[in-house]
Amino acid sequence: DARDREFEGIWRTLAEELNRLPADPVVVSGDFNTKHLDLITARLDRRVKRVIGNAGPTGDDILYGSGLTVRAFTITETFSDHPLFSVEFVVRGDLS
């Protein structure tokens, strides 16, 4: 389970690295292997939203910070057990 103590260092390190990034917008995607993304988000200095919302069927998800809006989102099945997620973001204030 991702909440086990042995994984604590992974979540802490990921959050620390994300907190070092300059101001938003920020996008982080990955195979988090858990639906418990609060293990990361609770440690962040910034607020993030989730594109998929329930960590996808395989624990994949995309987190994004303020200043962005999701314009389009698609899931494409592949030969892998992980589908391809495509997201089109709009930077707030971008008129294109």
C-alpha positions in Angstrom: 0.0 0.0 0.0 1.3 3.4 -1.0 0.6 4.7 2.6 3.1 2.2 4.1 5.9 3.8 6.0 8.5 2.3 3.6 7.2 4.7 0.8 7.2 7.8 3.0 10.5 9.0 1.6 9.3 8.8 -2.0 6.3 11.1 -1.3 8.3 13.5 0.8 11.1 13.8 -1.8 8.6 14.3 -4.6 6.8 17.1 -2.7 10.1 18.7 -1.8 11.2 18.8 -5.4 7.9 20.2 -6.6 8.0 22.9 -3.8 11.4 24.0 -5.2 9.9 24.8 -8.6 9.3 28.5 -9.4 5.8 29.9 -9.5 2.9 28.3 -11.4 1.9 27.1 -13.9 3.2 23.6 -13.2 2.3 20.2 -14.6 3.3 16.9 -13.2 2.3 13.6 -14.7 3.2 10.1 -13.7 2.4 6.6 -12.8 1.9 7.3 -9.1 0.6 3.7 -8.5 -1.9 5.0 -5.9 -5.3 6.7 -5.7 -4.0 8.4 -2.5 -2.4 11.4 -4.1 -3.0 13.3 -0.9 0.4 11.6 0.0 1.9 14.3 -2.3 -0.7 17.1 -2.4 -0.9 17.5 1.4 2.8 18.3 1.4 2.8 20.9 -1.3 3.1 24.6 -0.8 0.9 25.2 -3.8 -2.6 24.0 -4.7 -2.9 21.5 -7.5 -5.8 20.0 -9.3 -6.1 16.5 -10.8 -7.0 16.0 -14.5 -8.1 12.4 -14.1 -9.6 12.9 -10.7 -9.4 9.3 -9.4 -5.8 8.4 -10.4 -6.9 6.5 -13.5 -7.3 2.8 -13.5 -3.5 2.2 -13.2 -2.6 5.0 -10.8 -1.6 7.3 -13.6 -2.6 11.0 -13.1 -1.8 14.5 -14.1 -1.5 17.3 -11.5 -1.6 20.9 -12.5 -1.3 24.2 -10.7 -3.1 27.5 -10.8 -2.9 29.6 -14.0 -4.0 26.6 -16.1 -7.4 25.4 -17.3 -8.0 22.0 -19.0 -9.4 22.6 -22.5 -9.4 19.0 -23.7 -8.6 15.6 -22.3 -8.5 12.2 -24.0 -7.6 8.7 -23.1 -6.2 6.4 -25.8 -5.8 2.7 -25.3 -2.4 1.3 -26.2 -0.6 -2.0 -26.2 0.5 -1.2 -22.7 -1.6 -1.7 -19.5 -1.3 2.1 -19.2 -3.5 4.1 -21.6 -2.1 7.3 -23.1 -3.5 10.5 -21.5 -3.5 13.7 -23.6 -4.3 17.0 -22.1 -4.6 20.4 -23.7 -4.1 23.2 -21.2 -4.9 26.9 -21.6 -2.8 29.4 -19.8 -5.2 31.8 -18.2 -5.1 35.1 -20.1 -4.1 33.2 -23.3 -6.5 34.2 -26.1 -5.4 31.7 -28.7 
